[in-house]
Amino acid sequence: MQSSGHRLRDMEQHHPLLSPDGEAEAGSLASGVMMGGHHTASTARNRALWFIQDSCGMVCAGMTWFLVLYAEFVVNFVMLLPSKNFWYSLLNGAAFNSLAVLALASHLRAMLTDPGAVPKGNATKEYMDSLQLKPGEVIYKCPKCCSIKPERAHHCSICKRCIRKMDHHCPWVNNCVGERNQRFFVLFTMYIALISAHALGLSGMHFFTCVKVQWNECSDFSPGVSVLLLIFLCLEAVLFLTFTAVMFGTQLHSICNDETEIERLKNEKPTWERRVRWDGMKSVFGGPPSLLWCNPFTGLRVRHLLLWRHGRRGGVEFSV
């Protein structure tokens, strides 16, 4: 497709395309329903849920929740509740359960947030004319989803979409990690690493305490069952701590260098103005450093359930 004002090329690698205004305009169309790669655009006042129907991703996401809930069960019912030290149980229980809730909330936000999908099939003559490109300026089209690719966008074969600032596709959150949900993925890895370290510490204290007294006095479960539950928890905690700590460090390094994992692996030379260190952190987490950076509920809008059930589009929205 060609016009006198510009040239359009089919390219699978990303190049600078749109101006910031044009990119923002395209982003406003990206809110909608993602079901197995099919996208339905919607208006901003009637935003729907983003969810990837990928079998492997849904299994991995389900396993993540199961393992976190398993850790909750062992920590609460095997170690803390049978303890005779009230304050030890109360403080550790409050800390562990709070971190677990934040981890699961971050997981949901990372999984159900549009990572920055480019509108599908927007490579039309009318849309390109609306970009007001300069004569001779080259833009690039993704041949797989028939969309104009913004700068730093890459096509995901699982999401079947081009994703802005795509870092990678993570099956554990059943979603791509991109421009709009990287913050929640970073929080997810951080909180999982914290509860894994906490679980290891509690397991060590429990083993040490039970060795000095009778096992029957340490837990409401039989000694054999308690040992098996604790061993599996320790193995899970070691694996999760190692994996999430590495991912957390990798993500912070990418953010501070304003370079995604795909760009690093492809050794792509930056054609954009880099936001390094604190500027990169501010662009991902939003605003100056504050405790809100650690809050996965920030910016969350939840419509009243009764209004959804009755099919109303208006109504009260609660913003955090």
C-alpha positions as CSV (number, residue, x, y, z in Angstrom):
1,M,0.0,0.0,0.0
2,Q,1.5,3.3,-1.0
3,S,0.4,6.9,-1.2
4,S,2.1,10.1,-2.3
5,G,2.7,11.2,1.2
6,H,4.4,8.1,2.7
7,R,5.5,4.5,2.1
8,L,4.3,1.5,4.1
9,R,6.5,-1.5,4.6
10,D,5.7,-5.0,5.9
11,M,8.3,-5.6,8.7
12,E,8.4,-8.0,11.6
13,Q,11.1,-6.1,13.4
14,H,10.2,-2.8,15.1
15,H,11.3,0.6,14.0
16,P,10.3,4.2,14.9
17,L,6.8,4.9,13.6
18,L,4.4,7.2,15.2
19,S,4.7,10.5,17.0
20,P,3.8,10.5,20.7
21,D,0.4,12.0,19.8
22,G,-0.2,9.3,17.2
23,E,0.9,6.6,19.7
24,A,-1.4,7.9,22.4
25,E,-4.3,8.0,19.9
26,A,-3.7,4.4,19.0
27,G,-3.4,3.4,22.7
28,S,-6.8,4.8,23.4
29,L,-8.3,2.2,21.1
30,A,-6.5,-0.7,22.8
31,S,-8.9,-1.2,25.7
32,G,-11.2,-4.2,25.2
33,V,-11.6,-7.9,25.4
34,M,-8.7,-10.2,24.6
35,M,-9.9,-13.8,24.1
36,G,-7.5,-16.2,22.4
37,G,-6.0,-13.4,20.3
38,H,-9.3,-11.8,19.2
39,H,-9.8,-8.2,20.1
40,T,-12.9,-6.0,20.4
41,A,-12.3,-2.3,20.7
42,S,-14.4,-0.5,23.2
43,T,-14.8,3.1,24.5
44,A,-13.0,4.2,27.6
45,R,-16.2,4.4,29.7
46,N,-17.0,0.7,28.9
47,R,-13.7,-1.0,29.2
48,A,-13.8,-4.8,29.3
49,L,-11.5,-7.4,30.7
50,W,-8.2,-8.3,29.1
51,F,-7.6,-12.1,29.3
52,I,-5.5,-14.5,27.2
53,Q,-7.0,-17.9,26.5
54,D,-3.8,-19.8,26.3
55,S,-3.9,-23.3,27.8
56,C,-0.3,-23.4,29.0
57,G,-0.6,-19.9,30.5
58,M,-3.9,-20.7,32.3
59,V,-2.4,-23.8,33.8
60,C,0.8,-21.9,34.9
61,A,-1.3,-19.1,36.4
62,G,-3.5,-21.7,38.3
63,M,-0.4,-23.4,39.6
64,T,1.0,-20.1,40.9
65,W,-2.2,-19.5,42.9
66,F,-2.2,-23.1,44.2
67,L,1.4,-22.9,45.4
68,V,0.8,-19.6,47.1
69,L,-2.3,-20.9,48.8
70,Y,-0.5,-24.0,49.8
71,A,2.2,-21.9,51.4
72,E,-0.5,-20.0,53.3
73,F,-2.0,-23.3,54.6
74,V,1.3,-24.7,55.8
75,V,2.5,-21.4,57.4
76,N,-0.9,-20.7,59.1
77,F,-2.1,-24.2,60.1
78,V,1.1,-26.1,60.6
79,M,3.4,-23.5,62.1
80,L,1.7,-20.4,63.4
81,L,-1.7,-21.4,64.9
82,P,-0.3,-24.3,67.0
83,S,2.4,-22.1,68.4
84,K,2.2,-21.2,72.1
85,N,3.7,-17.8,71.5
86,F,0.8,-15.5,70.7
87,W,2.8,-12.5,69.6
88,Y,5.1,-14.6,67.4
89,S,2.0,-16.1,65.6
90,L,0.2,-12.7,65.3
91,L,3.1,-10.7,63.9
92,N,4.4,-13.3,61.5
93,G,0.8,-14.2,60.4
94,A,0.0,-10.6,59.7
95,A,3.2,-10.1,57.8
96,F,3.0,-13.3,55.7
97,N,-0.7,-13.0,54.9
98,S,-0.4,-9.4,53.9
99,L,2.5,-10.1,51.6
100,A,0.6,-13.0,50.1
101,V,-2.4,-10.9,49.4
102,L,-0.2,-8.2,47.7
103,A,1.5,-10.9,45.7
104,L,-1.8,-12.4,44.4
105,A,-3.2,-8.9,43.7
106,S,-0.1,-8.0,41.7
107,H,-0.5,-11.3,39.8
108,L,-4.1,-10.5,38.9
109,R,-3.2,-7.0,37.8
110,A,-0.3,-8.3,35.7
111,M,-2.5,-11.0,34.1
112,L,-5.7,-8.9,33.5
113,T,-4.1,-5.6,32.4
114,D,-3.7,-4.8,28.7
115,P,0.1,-4.8,28.4
116,G,0.0,-2.2,25.6
117,A,-1.6,-3.9,22.6
118,V,-1.6,-2.1,19.3
119,P,-5.1,-1.9,17.8
120,K,-5.6,-4.8,15.4
121,G,-6.0,-4.0,11.7
122,N,-5.4,-0.3,11.9
123,A,-3.1,-0.2,8.8
124,T,-5.8,1.5,6.7
125,K,-5.4,4.4,4.3
126,E,-7.8,6.5,6.4
127,Y,-5.8,5.9,9.6
128,M,-2.5,6.6,7.9
129,D,-3.8,9.8,6.5
130,S,-4.9,10.9,9.9
131,L,-1.3,10.6,11.2
132,Q,-0.3,13.5,9.0
133,L,3.0,12.0,8.1
134,K,5.7,13.9,6.3
135,P,6.3,13.2,2.6
136,G,8.7,10.3,2.2
137,E,8.4,9.2,5.8
138,V,8.5,5.4,6.2
139,I,6.1,3.6,8.5
140,Y,6.0,-0.1,9.2
141,K,3.2,-2.6,9.2
142,C,3.1,-6.0,11.0
143,P,2.0,-8.6,8.5
144,K,0.7,-10.9,11.2
145,C,-1.9,-8.6,12.9
146,C,-2.2,-6.0,10.1
147,S,-1.3,-3.1,12.4
148,I,1.0,-0.1,12.2
149,K,3.8,-0.8,14.6
150,P,4.8,2.0,17.0
151,E,8.4,2.4,18.1
152,R,9.7,-0.5,20.3
153,A,6.6,-2.7,19.6
154,H,7.0,-6.4,19.0
155,H,4.6,-9.1,17.9
156,C,3.7,-11.8,20.4
157,S,2.7,-15.1,18.8
158,I,0.7,-16.2,21.9
159,C,-1.3,-12.9,22.3
160,K,-1.4,-12.6,18.5
161,R,-0.9,-8.9,18.9
162,C,1.9,-6.3,18.7
163,I,2.8,-5.1,22.2
164,R,4.3,-1.8,23.0
165,K,7.7,-2.1,24.9
166,M,7.2,-5.8,25.0
167,D,9.7,-7.3,27.4
168,H,8.7,-11.0,27.2
169,H,5.6,-13.2,27.4
170,C,5.4,-14.8,30.8
171,P,3.3,-18.0,31.1
172,W,3.2,-17.6,35.0
173,V,1.0,-14.5,34.6
174,N,-0.5,-15.7,31.3
175,N,0.2,-12.4,29.6
176,C,2.9,-10.3,28.0
177,V,5.0,-8.0,30.1
178,G,4.8,-4.7,28.3
179,E,4.4,-0.9,28.7
180,R,1.2,-0.9,30.8
181,N,1.7,-3.9,33.1
182,Q,5.4,-4.1,33.8
183,R,4.9,-2.4,37.1
184,F,2.6,-5.1,38.4
185,F,4.9,-7.9,37.1
186,V,7.8,-6.3,39.1
187,L,5.7,-6.1,42.2
188,F,4.6,-9.7,41.7
189,T,8.2,-11.0,41.6
190,M,9.1,-8.8,44.6
191,Y,6.3,-10.0,46.8
192,I,6.8,-13.7,45.9
193,A,10.5,-13.4,46.7
194,L,9.6,-11.8,50.1
195,I,7.0,-14.5,51.1
196,S,9.4,-17.3,49.9
197,A,12.2,-15.9,52.1
198,H,9.7,-15.5,55.0
199,A,8.5,-19.1,54.6
200,L,12.0,-20.4,54.7
201,G,12.8,-18.5,57.8
202,L,9.6,-19.7,59.6
203,S,10.3,-23.3,58.5
204,G,13.8,-23.1,60.0
205,M,12.5,-21.8,63.2
206,H,9.8,-24.4,63.4
207,F,12.3,-27.3,62.8
208,F,14.6,-25.9,65.4
209,T,11.8,-25.5,68.0
210,C,10.3,-29.0,67.3
211,V,13.7,-30.7,67.7
212,K,13.9,-29.4,71.3
213,V,10.4,-30.7,72.2
214,Q,8.0,-33.4,71.2
215,W,6.7,-33.1,67.6
216,N,3.2,-33.7,68.8
217,E,3.4,-30.4,70.8
218,C,4.5,-28.4,67.7
219,S,1.7,-29.1,65.4
220,D,-1.9,-30.4,65.2
221,F,-0.7,-32.8,62.4
222,S,1.2,-36.0,62.9
223,P,5.0,-35.7,62.8
224,G,5.3,-37.5,59.5
225,V,2.7,-35.3,57.8
226,S,4.2,-32.1,59.3
227,V,7.7,-33.0,58.1
228,L,6.4,-33.8,54.5
229,L,4.4,-30.5,54.4
230,L,7.4,-28.5,55.6
231,I,9.9,-30.2,53.2
232,F,7.7,-29.5,50.2
233,L,7.2,-25.9,51.4
234,C,11.0,-25.4,51.7
235,L,11.6,-26.8,48.2
236,E,8.9,-24.6,46.8
237,A,10.2,-21.5,48.6
238,V,13.8,-22.1,47.4
239,L,12.7,-22.5,43.8
240,F,10.4,-19.5,43.9
241,L,12.9,-17.3,45.8
242,T,15.6,-18.1,43.3
243,F,13.5,-17.5,40.2
244,T,11.6,-14.4,41.3
245,A,14.7,-12.7,42.8
246,V,16.5,-13.1,39.5
247,M,13.5,-11.8,37.6
248,F,13.1,-8.9,39.9
249,G,16.7,-7.9,39.5
250,T,16.5,-8.4,35.7
251,Q,13.4,-6.2,35.5
252,L,14.9,-3.4,37.6
253,H,18.1,-3.5,35.4
254,S,15.9,-3.3,32.3
255,I,13.9,-0.4,33.7
256,C,16.9,1.6,34.8
257,N,18.6,1.1,31.4
258,D,15.3,1.7,29.5
259,E,15.9,-1.5,27.5
260,T,13.5,-4.5,27.2
261,E,14.7,-8.1,27.3
262,I,13.9,-8.5,23.6
263,E,15.9,-5.4,22.7
264,R,18.8,-6.6,24.7
265,L,18.8,-10.1,23.1
266,K,18.5,-8.6,19.6
267,N,21.2,-6.1,20.5
268,E,19.0,-3.3,19.0
269,K,20.5,0.2,18.9
270,P,18.3,2.7,20.7
271,T,16.6,5.2,18.4
272,W,14.6,6.7,21.2
273,E,15.6,9.0,24.0
274,R,16.5,6.8,26.9
275,R,15.0,7.3,30.4
276,V,17.7,5.9,32.7
277,R,17.8,5.2,36.4
278,W,15.1,7.2,38.4
279,D,13.6,8.6,35.2
280,G,13.0,5.1,34.0
281,M,11.5,4.0,37.4
282,K,9.2,7.0,37.4
283,S,8.0,6.2,33.9
284,V,7.1,2.7,34.9
285,F,5.8,3.2,38.4
286,G,4.4,6.7,37.9
287,G,5.2,9.8,39.8
288,P,8.0,10.5,42.3
289,P,9.2,7.7,44.7
290,S,6.5,6.9,47.3
291,L,4.8,3.9,49.0
292,L,2.3,3.9,46.2
293,W,4.9,2.3,44.0
294,C,4.5,-0.8,46.1
295,N,0.7,-0.8,46.0
296,P,-0.8,-3.1,43.3
297,F,-4.3,-1.6,43.9
298,T,-3.2,1.9,42.8
299,G,-5.3,3.1,39.9
300,L,-7.7,0.2,40.2
301,R,-11.3,0.9,39.2
302,V,-14.0,-1.5,40.2
303,R,-17.6,-1.2,39.0
304,H,-20.4,-2.1,41.4
305,L,-21.3,-5.7,40.9
306,L,-25.0,-5.2,40.9
307,L,-24.8,-2.6,38.1
308,W,-23.0,-5.2,36.0
309,R,-25.5,-7.9,36.8
310,H,-28.4,-5.6,35.7
311,G,-26.5,-4.7,32.5
312,R,-26.1,-1.1,33.2
313,R,-23.2,0.8,31.7
314,G,-23.2,3.7,34.0
315,G,-22.8,3.8,37.8
316,V,-20.4,4.4,40.5
317,E,-16.7,3.6,40.1
318,F,-14.4,3.2,43.1
319,S,-10.9,4.5,42.4
320,V,-7.9,3.6,44.7
